[in-house]
Protein backbone atom coordinates (compact mmCIF):
# COMPACT_ATOMS: atom_id res chain seq x y z
CA UNK A 1 0.00 0.00 0.00
CA UNK A 2 2.86 2.40 0.81
CA UNK A 3 4.38 2.11 -2.70
CA UNK A 4 1.05 3.20 -4.22
CA UNK A 5 0.88 6.29 -2.01
CA UNK A 6 4.53 7.05 -2.74
CA UNK A 7 3.87 6.94 -6.50
CA UNK A 8 0.77 9.11 -6.15
CA UNK A 9 2.77 11.58 -4.07
CA UNK A 10 5.54 11.71 -6.66
CA UNK A 11 3.06 12.31 -9.47
CA UNK A 12 1.37 15.09 -7.49
CA UNK A 13 4.73 16.74 -6.73
CA UNK A 14 5.75 16.65 -10.39
CA UNK A 15 2.36 18.05 -11.38
CA UNK A 16 2.76 20.87 -8.86
CA UNK A 17 6.22 21.69 -10.21
CA UNK A 18 5.04 21.71 -13.80
CA UNK A 19 1.93 23.74 -12.88
CA UNK A 20 4.20 26.35 -11.28
CA UNK A 21 6.47 26.43 -14.29
CA UNK A 22 6.35 28.90 -17.10
CA UNK A 23 4.50 27.82 -20.18
CA UNK A 24 6.04 24.98 -22.10
CA UNK A 25 8.39 26.23 -24.72
CA UNK A 26 9.87 24.69 -27.81
CA UNK A 27 13.22 26.38 -28.05
CA UNK A 28 14.62 26.53 -31.56
CA UNK A 29 17.18 28.82 -33.04
CA UNK A 30 15.17 30.53 -35.78
CA UNK A 31 15.30 33.97 -34.17
CA UNK A 32 19.09 34.07 -33.87
CA UNK A 33 20.86 36.12 -36.55
CA UNK A 34 21.71 33.93 -39.54
CA UNK A 35 25.45 33.30 -39.51
CA UNK A 36 27.34 31.37 -42.18
CA UNK A 37 30.28 30.68 -39.87
CA UNK A 38 29.63 28.95 -36.51
CA UNK A 39 29.26 31.33 -33.57
CA UNK A 40 29.14 30.74 -29.81
CA UNK A 41 25.58 30.31 -28.48
CA UNK A 42 24.68 33.49 -26.54
CA UNK A 43 24.24 33.13 -22.77
CA UNK A 44 20.64 33.41 -21.61
CA UNK A 45 19.17 32.34 -24.95
CA UNK A 46 15.71 30.92 -24.16
CA UNK A 47 16.39 31.55 -20.44
CA UNK A 48 19.17 28.93 -20.63
CA UNK A 49 22.93 29.11 -20.54
CA UNK A 50 25.02 26.73 -22.59
CA UNK A 51 28.61 25.70 -22.64
CA UNK A 52 30.47 24.61 -25.76
CA UNK A 53 27.37 25.02 -27.99
CA UNK A 54 27.58 26.84 -31.30
CA UNK A 55 24.97 27.88 -33.85
CA UNK A 56 25.09 28.30 -37.61
CA UNK A 57 22.98 28.64 -40.75
CA UNK A 58 23.65 25.16 -42.17
CA UNK A 59 22.67 26.18 -45.70
CA UNK A 60 25.26 28.97 -45.71
CA UNK A 61 28.08 27.04 -44.01
CA UNK A 62 30.14 25.15 -46.58
CA UNK A 63 31.37 22.58 -44.00
CA UNK A 64 27.88 21.52 -42.84
CA UNK A 65 27.20 17.80 -43.15
CA UNK A 66 23.94 16.10 -44.10
CA UNK A 67 22.64 16.04 -40.51
CA UNK A 68 22.86 19.82 -40.30
CA UNK A 69 20.51 20.36 -43.26
CA UNK A 70 17.30 18.67 -42.11
CA UNK A 71 15.40 21.80 -41.11
CA UNK A 72 13.97 24.77 -42.91
CA UNK A 73 16.24 27.09 -44.85
CA UNK A 74 16.67 30.42 -43.13
CA UNK A 75 16.94 28.93 -39.62
CA UNK A 76 20.04 28.29 -37.56
CA UNK A 77 20.78 25.03 -35.75
CA UNK A 78 22.79 24.54 -32.54
CA UNK A 79 25.56 21.97 -32.27
CA UNK A 80 28.53 20.64 -30.35
CA UNK A 81 31.51 18.86 -31.84
CA UNK A 82 33.84 18.75 -34.77
CA UNK A 83 36.64 21.27 -35.02
CA UNK A 84 34.91 23.33 -32.32
CA UNK A 85 35.61 20.69 -29.68
CA UNK A 86 38.89 21.23 -27.87
CA UNK A 87 38.91 17.84 -26.15
CA UNK A 88 41.34 15.05 -27.02
CA UNK A 89 40.01 12.12 -29.00
CA UNK A 90 36.60 11.85 -30.63
CA UNK A 91 34.45 12.93 -27.68
CA UNK A 92 32.84 16.31 -27.15
CA UNK A 93 30.84 17.82 -24.29
CA UNK A 94 28.24 20.54 -24.14
CA UNK A 95 26.02 21.75 -21.30
CA UNK A 96 22.61 23.36 -21.00
CA UNK A 97 21.98 25.01 -17.62
CA UNK A 98 19.50 27.13 -15.69
CA UNK A 99 20.03 27.70 -11.96
CA UNK A 100 16.26 28.20 -11.50
CA UNK A 101 15.59 24.74 -12.93
CA UNK A 102 13.74 23.30 -15.88
CA UNK A 103 11.95 20.13 -16.92
CA UNK A 104 13.42 18.67 -20.12
CA UNK A 105 10.77 16.97 -22.25
CA UNK A 106 12.26 16.17 -25.67
CA UNK A 107 14.68 17.29 -28.37
CA UNK A 108 14.88 16.94 -32.14
CA UNK A 109 18.48 16.05 -33.02
CA UNK A 110 20.78 14.48 -35.62
CA UNK A 111 24.38 13.46 -36.08
CA UNK A 112 26.01 16.15 -38.20
CA UNK A 113 28.00 13.85 -40.47
CA UNK A 114 26.90 10.36 -39.52
CA UNK A 115 26.21 8.10 -36.55
CA UNK A 116 26.95 9.54 -33.10
CA UNK A 117 26.74 7.96 -29.65
CA UNK A 118 25.20 10.42 -27.21
CA UNK A 119 25.12 10.29 -23.41
CA UNK A 120 23.00 12.85 -21.59
CA UNK A 121 23.53 13.24 -17.84
CA UNK A 122 21.00 15.22 -15.80
CA UNK A 123 21.84 17.09 -12.58
CA UNK A 124 19.86 19.12 -10.06
CA UNK A 125 22.09 21.60 -8.22
CA UNK A 126 25.12 19.37 -8.74
CA UNK A 127 23.37 16.16 -7.67
CA UNK A 128 23.27 13.43 -10.32
CA UNK A 129 19.65 12.69 -11.33
CA UNK A 130 20.06 10.20 -14.17
CA UNK A 131 21.54 9.41 -17.56
CA UNK A 132 20.38 8.13 -20.93
CA UNK A 133 22.31 6.84 -23.93
CA UNK A 134 21.27 7.19 -27.55
CA UNK A 135 22.75 6.35 -30.92
CA UNK A 136 21.64 8.82 -33.56
CA UNK A 137 22.28 9.02 -37.28
CA UNK A 138 22.30 11.91 -39.74
CA UNK A 139 18.48 11.62 -39.90
CA UNK A 140 16.22 13.74 -37.71
CA UNK A 141 15.45 11.91 -34.45
CA UNK A 142 13.23 12.83 -31.51
CA UNK A 143 14.76 12.10 -28.09
CA UNK A 144 12.29 11.87 -25.21
CA UNK A 145 13.84 12.53 -21.81
CA UNK A 146 12.85 10.41 -18.79
CA UNK A 147 9.99 12.02 -16.85
CA UNK A 148 11.48 10.62 -13.62
CA UNK A 149 14.24 13.24 -13.89
CA UNK A 150 11.75 15.92 -12.86
CA UNK A 151 13.32 19.34 -12.38
CA UNK A 152 16.99 19.63 -13.35
CA UNK A 153 19.46 22.51 -13.44
CA UNK A 154 21.89 21.01 -15.95
CA UNK A 155 22.03 18.64 -18.89
CA UNK A 156 25.53 17.51 -19.80
CA UNK A 157 25.73 16.09 -23.33
CA UNK A 158 28.62 13.96 -24.57
CA UNK A 159 28.80 13.11 -28.26
CA UNK A 160 31.25 10.45 -29.44
CA UNK A 161 31.90 9.43 -32.99
CA UNK A 162 33.78 10.41 -36.07
CA UNK A 163 33.76 13.46 -35.90
CA UNK A 164 31.10 13.43 -33.15
CA UNK A 165 28.86 16.36 -34.07
CA UNK A 166 25.55 16.52 -32.19
CA UNK A 167 23.07 18.83 -33.96
CA UNK A 168 20.17 20.25 -31.95
CA UNK A 169 17.14 21.49 -33.91
CA UNK A 170 14.88 22.22 -30.96
CA UNK A 171 14.41 21.52 -27.28
CA UNK A 172 11.01 21.19 -25.58
CA UNK A 173 10.98 22.09 -21.90
CA UNK A 174 9.29 23.86 -19.04
CA UNK A 175 11.33 26.63 -17.41
CA UNK A 176 10.87 27.64 -13.80
CA UNK A 177 11.18 30.98 -12.11
CA UNK A 178 10.11 33.35 -14.80
Buried (B, 14 or more C-beta within 10 A) or exposed (E): EEEEEEEEEEEEEBEEBBEEBBEEBEBBBEEBEBBEEBBEBEEEBBBBBBBBBBBBBBBBBEEBBBBBBBBEEEBBBBBBBBEBBEEEEBBBBBBBBBEEBBBBBBBBBBBBBBEBBBBBBBBBEEEEBBBBEBEBEBEBBEBEBEEEBBBBBBBBBBBBBEBBBBBBBBBBBBBBEE
